Amino acid sequence: MIISPEVIAEQVMGYVVWASELIPTLTPPKTPYSVAILPKWPHFYTWLLQATGYLLLDNKKKKMLIISQQSDDKKNIIVDSNTFWPMLWQARKISPSKLSAFARSIGGKLSDKKSEKLQENVHFQLPFLRVITNTKEIIHVSIGDTVTKIQIKKICTWIHTHVQEYNIVLLTNFELSPSTNLKKSDEHKQIVKSIETSSLATPLLMIFQNILKFQKKKPEIVAYVNPGDFNKNGSLLTRYICAVG
C-alpha cells in the first residue's frame, strides 16, 4: 500500500500537535537550537520525539546535516551519495562535485549509490524535514563504529565552520548501564551523564559535545521514552531521547 504525500503531511502535523500538547516545556527558544539528538529507530514508535526535535531547530536555516552510525565500514566516515527518495513531491540531490569536496574536507568516503542501508537511516526523517523545516539541502554522513579521534575532529572542524548555515541532527539511541530498581530521577541523571561523557565508543555523542562546547551551550533533554515502562519485566535498557543544544 502506497501512502499519498497528503496523508503523510497530515500524519506529521498530527505529531506536531501532540508534541505541543504533551510536552509542557516545548516552547520556541529565544535563540533557536542548531543541533539535536533524535532516535535512530524504531521509526514508527518515536515520531513524537522526531517532531519535537525538528520543531526546536532553527527554521531559518535552509541546510541540514544528518549524522548516523554504521558498522559496514567501521573505520571510515561514509558520505551518502544517493538521491534521497522522493517525499512530498520533492527529491534531493547534491552535485557530485560538491559531495566529493565535502567528503575530502572531512576525510570521508563517498558511498556506493546502491547502499540501501544508508538510505534507510534517513528515509523516515524526510517527512519531518519537508513538513516542519525549510530545509532545501540535505547532507547525510554515517560514522563507522571504530573511527579515530582525528576523524571525529575533522568533521567537527567542518561543522564549526558551517554551523551558521546548517542544522545538525544526530541519530542515536542510548543504552543505560544495567541496574535494578532505578528511580526515574536517577535514570534522568544517568542519561545526562551519558550525554556529557566523551567516548570513542559513542562517536555521535562526541560530536554533539564538541558542537556545544564550541557554541558555549549546555545540552537540554527535552523528552525521552523508556520502553521498559510498557514491558512487563521493565528490563529494557534502551532509551529514545530528544536532546537539543
N, C-alpha and C positions, 0 to 999 in steps of 0.2 A: 504493500500500500504506500503510495506517494502522498506526502502531506503537502498541501499547497503553501506557497510563501505567505499568503494572507493568514492562514491558520497558525503558522509558526510565529508570525509577528504578534498575533493575539495572545499566544501562549507566553511569549517573552514578556509582554506588557502585564499579563496576569502575575507573573513572578515579581515584576517591578512593584505592583500594587501590594502584594503580600509582604514584600520586603519592607515597604514603608509602614505597613500596619503592625508587623510582628517584631520589628527591631526598633525599640524606642530611641536608641542613640543615632539612628540613621537620619542625619540632617546634613545639608550641604555645608562643608567646611569653609571657613574664611579663606584659607589657602588650599586649593584643590590638591589632592594627592597625585603623585607621579608613579607610584609603584604599588602593586597588590599581589598578595599570595592568595591563590584560589585552588580548590581541589582539582586534582587531575582525573579523578573518577570516584565513584560510579556516576556517569553523566546525568542520568535521569533522576538521581536522588539528591543532587547537590545544586540544582539550578537556582534555588533561592539564594544561596551564598554567591553564586556567579553573578546574579543580578545585582546583589548588594555591592560587590567589588567594582563592577563596571559603572555603577551609579556614582561612586565616590571618586573616580578618576577624573582628571582634568578634561572636560568636554570640549575645550577649545583646541586641543591638540588633534592633528589630523593623522598622526603616525603611531603605530603600535608595534612594540617588540614583545613577542611571546616566547618565553623560555620554558622548555620542558626538559625531561631527563630520559636518557635511553641507555640500554645495555647491549645493543647490537654492535656498536663500535665504541667500546668502553674508554679508549684512550683519547678520543677526539671530540671536538665540538662540531656537530653537523648542521650546516645551513640548509634549510628546506628550500629546494629549487622547484617544487611542484607549483602548478597553478592551483590556488585554493578553490575548492569546489564551489560552483555557483550556489548562492544562497540569497534569497530575497532579491532576485533578478541581477545579482552582481557576482562577477568573478574577479579575483585579484591576481595580477601578475606583474612582477617587477622585472625590469630589463635584466638579461643575463650579465651584462657588463657591470651593472650596479651591484648585483648579488655577488659577483666574483670579487669586486673591490671590497665589499663588506666582509666576505669570508677571509680575504687576505689580511684585513685590518685587525681581525680578532684571532687570527691563526686557526681558522676553521676550515672545514672541507665541505664542498657542495655535495648535496645528496644525490643519490640515484633518483631520477624523476619517477621511477616506478615504486618508490618507497611508500607503501600504503600505511605503515605504522606511524610514520611522521604525520601524514595527513590526518589520521585518526586522533592524534594528540590535540589538534586544533579544530577539527571539524565541528565539534559541539560548542566551540567558543564563538563561531561565526554569527549565529543568530543574535547573540547579545551585543557583539561588536556593531552589527549593522542596524539594530533597533535602538540601542541605548546610546552609543557613542557616534561621533562624527568621523570615525576612522576612514581614511582613504588609502592608506598604505600599510600593509602588514608584512613584517619580517618574523619568521619563526626559526629559532635555533634550538637544538636539542643537545644537552650536555651529557657526555659519557660518564659512566659511574666512577671511573678512576682517573679523571683529568687531574692535572697538576695545579699547584697554586699559581704558577706562571701563566697557564692558560686562563685561569679564572681572572687573574689580574688584567690580561689583555682585553677581555670582554668588558670588565668593569671600567677600564680606561675609555673604551669606546662609549659606554653608557654615560660616563661623566661629561664627555664632550657633546653628547646629543640629547641629554635628558630634558633640555628645554623644548625639544621638538617631539619627543616620544613619550608615551605612556609605556610602562613596563609591567607585564603580567607574568608571574612565576607560577607554574602549575605543579603543585606537590601536595602530598598528604603527610600527616605527622604520625609517627609511631612513638607512643609513650613507653616508658620503662615498665616492666611487669610489676604490679603492686596489688595488694589486696585491700579492699575497703577504702579506696582512695576517695577522699571527700572532694566535693565539687570545687571548693576554694583551693585545695591542694593541687587538683588537676589543672586548674587555670594557671597556677604558679609554675607548674612543670612545663606547660605549653609556652609561657612567657620565657622561661629559662631556655627552652629549645630554640626559640626564635633569636635569642640574644647570644647563643653559643656557637662559635665558628667551628667547623669541622670539614675536612675534605670528604668525609662520608656523606655530607649533605651540601653539595656544591651550590644548589639554588638558594639555600639559606645564607651561604657565604656572600652570594651576590646581593641578596636583599640587605644584609647587614652593611655591606660596603656602600651601597647606594644611600642608605640612611645616614651613615657616618659622613659621607661626602656632603649630604644636604643638611647635616646637623639636625636630624629629626629622630624621634623615637617611634618605635613600632606601635601600632594600635590594633588590638584584636577586636574586631567589630562583632563577630559571632563565630561560633563553632558548634559542631554536632558530634556527639558521642554515640555511635551506632549501637554501643552496648546497652544504652538506655532502652532500646527496643528489642533486646536479645534476652532470653530467659536467664542465661548464665552470666550475662553482663561482663564477659571476659575479653571482649574485643579491645585492642589497644590502638587501633587506627582512629584518628580524629580528622574531620573535614573542617577546614578553617578558612575564614576570610579575614586577612590582616592587611593593613594598609600603612603607608608611610610617605 
